[in-house]
Amino acid sequence: MDGIPSLDLKPTPRSGWSAERKTLVLILVTLALRLFFAGANGLGVDEAYTAATSRVLTLSTFDHPPLAWWMTHFAAQLFGESALALRAPFVLLSGLTSWLLFLLTRRLFSGEAGFYAVLALALSPALGVADAACILPDAPLLPAMLACALALARVFFDDDRLQARRDWLLAGLYAGLSMLAKYHGVLLFAGAGLFMLASRRQRFWFATPWPYAAGVVALLVFSPVLIWNAQHNWMSFLFQGGRTGAPHLNLVAPFALIGLQSLFLAPWIFIPLVLLFFRTLRRGPSHEKDFFLASLAVFPIVFFTLIAFWSSRRIQPHWVAPGYLMLFPLLGREIAARLAGGARWLRRSLVAATAFTIAGIGVVSAFPHLPLRALGVKNYPLSELVDWSQFARAFDARGWRKANTFVAATRWLDAGRLDYALHGDPPVLCLSEDPRGFGFIRDPRDFIGWDALLVAPALSLDQARARFGSFFDAIEPLEPVEILAGGALAIRLEVFRGVRFHDPAPEFRLAASGLAETPTQPQLKH
């Protein structure tokens, strides 16, 4: 790759289409595919949890900043709670992400490079499919990060100082929005600071008020998260800070994490990105535009990979993905340059990768609708993409809907899927030491004297009585519910009736789980 110069390529596509037109067509096609995918599958575990806990509108949430929860709440209010209705705003944001990536790449390099950057993004399973078609905090994070990067690019590489001041404030606004989506957003400031320190031409900005004004704007946008955490003893920050667990030297985890990153991004995307990243770091700030992108990418990539060396818990590969997003302009320029040089193998590779991605989307979308039982498949392999609406139908058909009866799950991820399937009626409680957001939207003390349907996979009667017997007068077994997909068993839910709930343990309320006693959020009506 060292032989490819940083050319400002002129868009001369053989089709005669401009880079802008090709990119818009590509974005429309990918949006159609993502909407198809979004409507063909049920909500995953994290998505159902977000949908369930977003019904109560709050300043922030326990797990993450609130932007994805706000989007889900208002989507449900306006369009209902179908998977497509809830996912649609996130899918539409993916189109904005692609267009902003094109604008950033065109600003730094060329329109043709921008087109191929958007194409490469669409071929990434994590950034181009999962983050683009699912209810995830990354969906609003990615366009906010790119908008911030675009504003900073104008600051650093345009000569209009008056416009630069406005762009600093816009960068602060977009950085604040990225922080409102996910805590990763704060790393934008670290990346911009690193670039200014390393670039002799940009250091003068530290002596001006504008970077600091941008920080103030970002904090104002981020203030709902600060206010909520101040009201709840900084619980969200403590939770996120403790996700790595106790310090524990682990020499294998970082390499396993890198392997998972390659799968999440696809090896044919991941390997070129890494090579371009290291080439840019080796060249240093003399290649200013390249180093600008690498500076914005370096902290998410390096920070989470290094944490894996001493974390006693698994670091998730998608935590690193926003850093790689900033390298796609480099990849787009590289693809454009090599194709301009006559690399036919690369064109064939892009066609093959595109066909693979479309086929993968089609297979995953069609899988739940195939006659799997007739094909000899007994256990459904994609159980996380199957919603639990069959439980809601069984709940009504078996006469379990009664006054003063709630549904109880033993894990937050099961509580989310049950609550989404039941549309919040009856209320779902998470009787667990880790109830996550359910510890704030419902207080178990409000349900003393109620009966409960205790629902959990792989829970025996003896286990249910040993674990929860002291909270009920009696626990009785009921008929289990089987969730099927294509006729194959996706999951079997064991069901028990708990008679007269009483004396709820404090660990069922996250606000009293050892961090500090704090008031719970307003309750849903039951």
C-alpha positions, 0 to 999 in steps of 0.5 A: 500500500505504500506505493499508492499516493494520496491523490485528489482523484477526479471522478471519471466513472465509466458510467458517466454518473457523478460520484454524488449520484452514484452514492445517492443511488447506493444509499437508497439501495442499501436503505431498501435492503436494511428496511427489508431486514428490519421487517423480516426478523423479530427484535433481538435481546438488546433491542427488546430490552430497549423497547421495554425500558423506553416506555418510561421517558427519562432524562437518561438510562442506567446502561447508556446515554438516552438518545436511542431510548428517546428515539424508540419511545417516540417511534412507538408513540407515533408508529406502534411497536412492530419491529419495523416501526421501532427500527425504521428511525435507526435505519433512516439514520444509517442513510445519514451516516452514509451520506456524511461519510461521503461528504467527509471523504469528498472533503478530504480526498475526492468524490470517487473515494467517498463513493467507495468509502460508503460502499465499503461501509455497506459491506461491513456486517457490524457497521453496515448491517447490525448498526444500520438496521437494529435498535442500538445506540451506535445508530445515532452515534455514528452520524453524530461522530461523522458530522463532528469529524466533518466540522473539524475537517473544515476547521483544520483544512479550510482557511476561513477563520470566521467560518472556523469559529462557527464550525468549532461550535458545530463540532461541539454540538455534534460531539455532544450528540454523540455523547448523548448516544453513547459514551464513546463520543467523549473520545472525539475530544481526545482524538482532536486534541491528539491531532492538534498536539501532533500537528505544528500547523494546528497547535495555535488552536489551543491558544484560542477560546474555540476548542473550549467553547466547543467543549462547553456546547458539548457539555450542555447537550450532554447535560441530561445525562449529567443531571440524571446521574447526579440524581442517581449517585452517578450510577451509570458511570459506575456501571460502565466503569466497572464493566471490565471487572477486577484487574486480571492479566489476560494475554489471550483476550486482546488477540481474541478481541482482534479476531472478533473485530475482524469477523464483525467488520468482515476480514476483507474490510478489517485487514485493509483498515488495519494496514492503512491505520498503521501506515498512517501512524508510521507516516505521522502528521506530515500526511495531515489529512490521513493523520487527522482521521487516524487521530479520531480513530486511535482512542476507541481502537487502542483503548478497548484493545489494551483494556482487554489485557487486564479485564477479567470480563470479555470486551465486546468487539462492537465497542471498538467499531466506531474507531474503525468508522473514521478509517473508511475514508482512507479505504475509499481513497485506496480503492478508488486509486487502485481501481483507477490503476487498473486493478481488475481483481479489486473490482471482482472482489467488490462484486463478490463481497457485495453478493456475499452481503446481500446473500447473507441478509437474505438468508438471515431474513428468510430463515425464520420463515423456512419449514425447518422442521420438515428439513430436519432442524429441531433446534432453531440456531438464531434464537436471539432474533426470534421475538416472544410474541408466542408467549403473549398468545399463550398467556391469553389463551391459557387464561393467565391474564388476571387482575393483580398479577404481574410477570416476573423474569429472572434476568434483565434480558428475558424481562425485556423480551417478555415485556416487549411481547406483552406490550407492557400489560401486565407489568413485567418485573426483573427479580434479579440482582442485576435488573438493569433499567427495570430497577428504575421503571418499576419498584417491586414494593408496589406489587406486594400482595400480587400473584406472579407468573415466574417465567425463565428458560431452563429453570426447574421447580426445585430451583424456582422454590429455592431461589424465590420461595421466600418471596411468595406464599407458594410457587406452583408449576404451570405448563411451559411455553415453547417458542418456535421458528419455522417449526423448530424449537427456538426456546422453551420457557418454564412457567410457575405461579407465585402466590402472593408476592411479599417482602421484596429483596432490596437487590431487586431494586437496582437503586439499592443494589449496593451503590446507594439508595436513590429514588426510582423513576415514575412508575407505569400505571398497573 
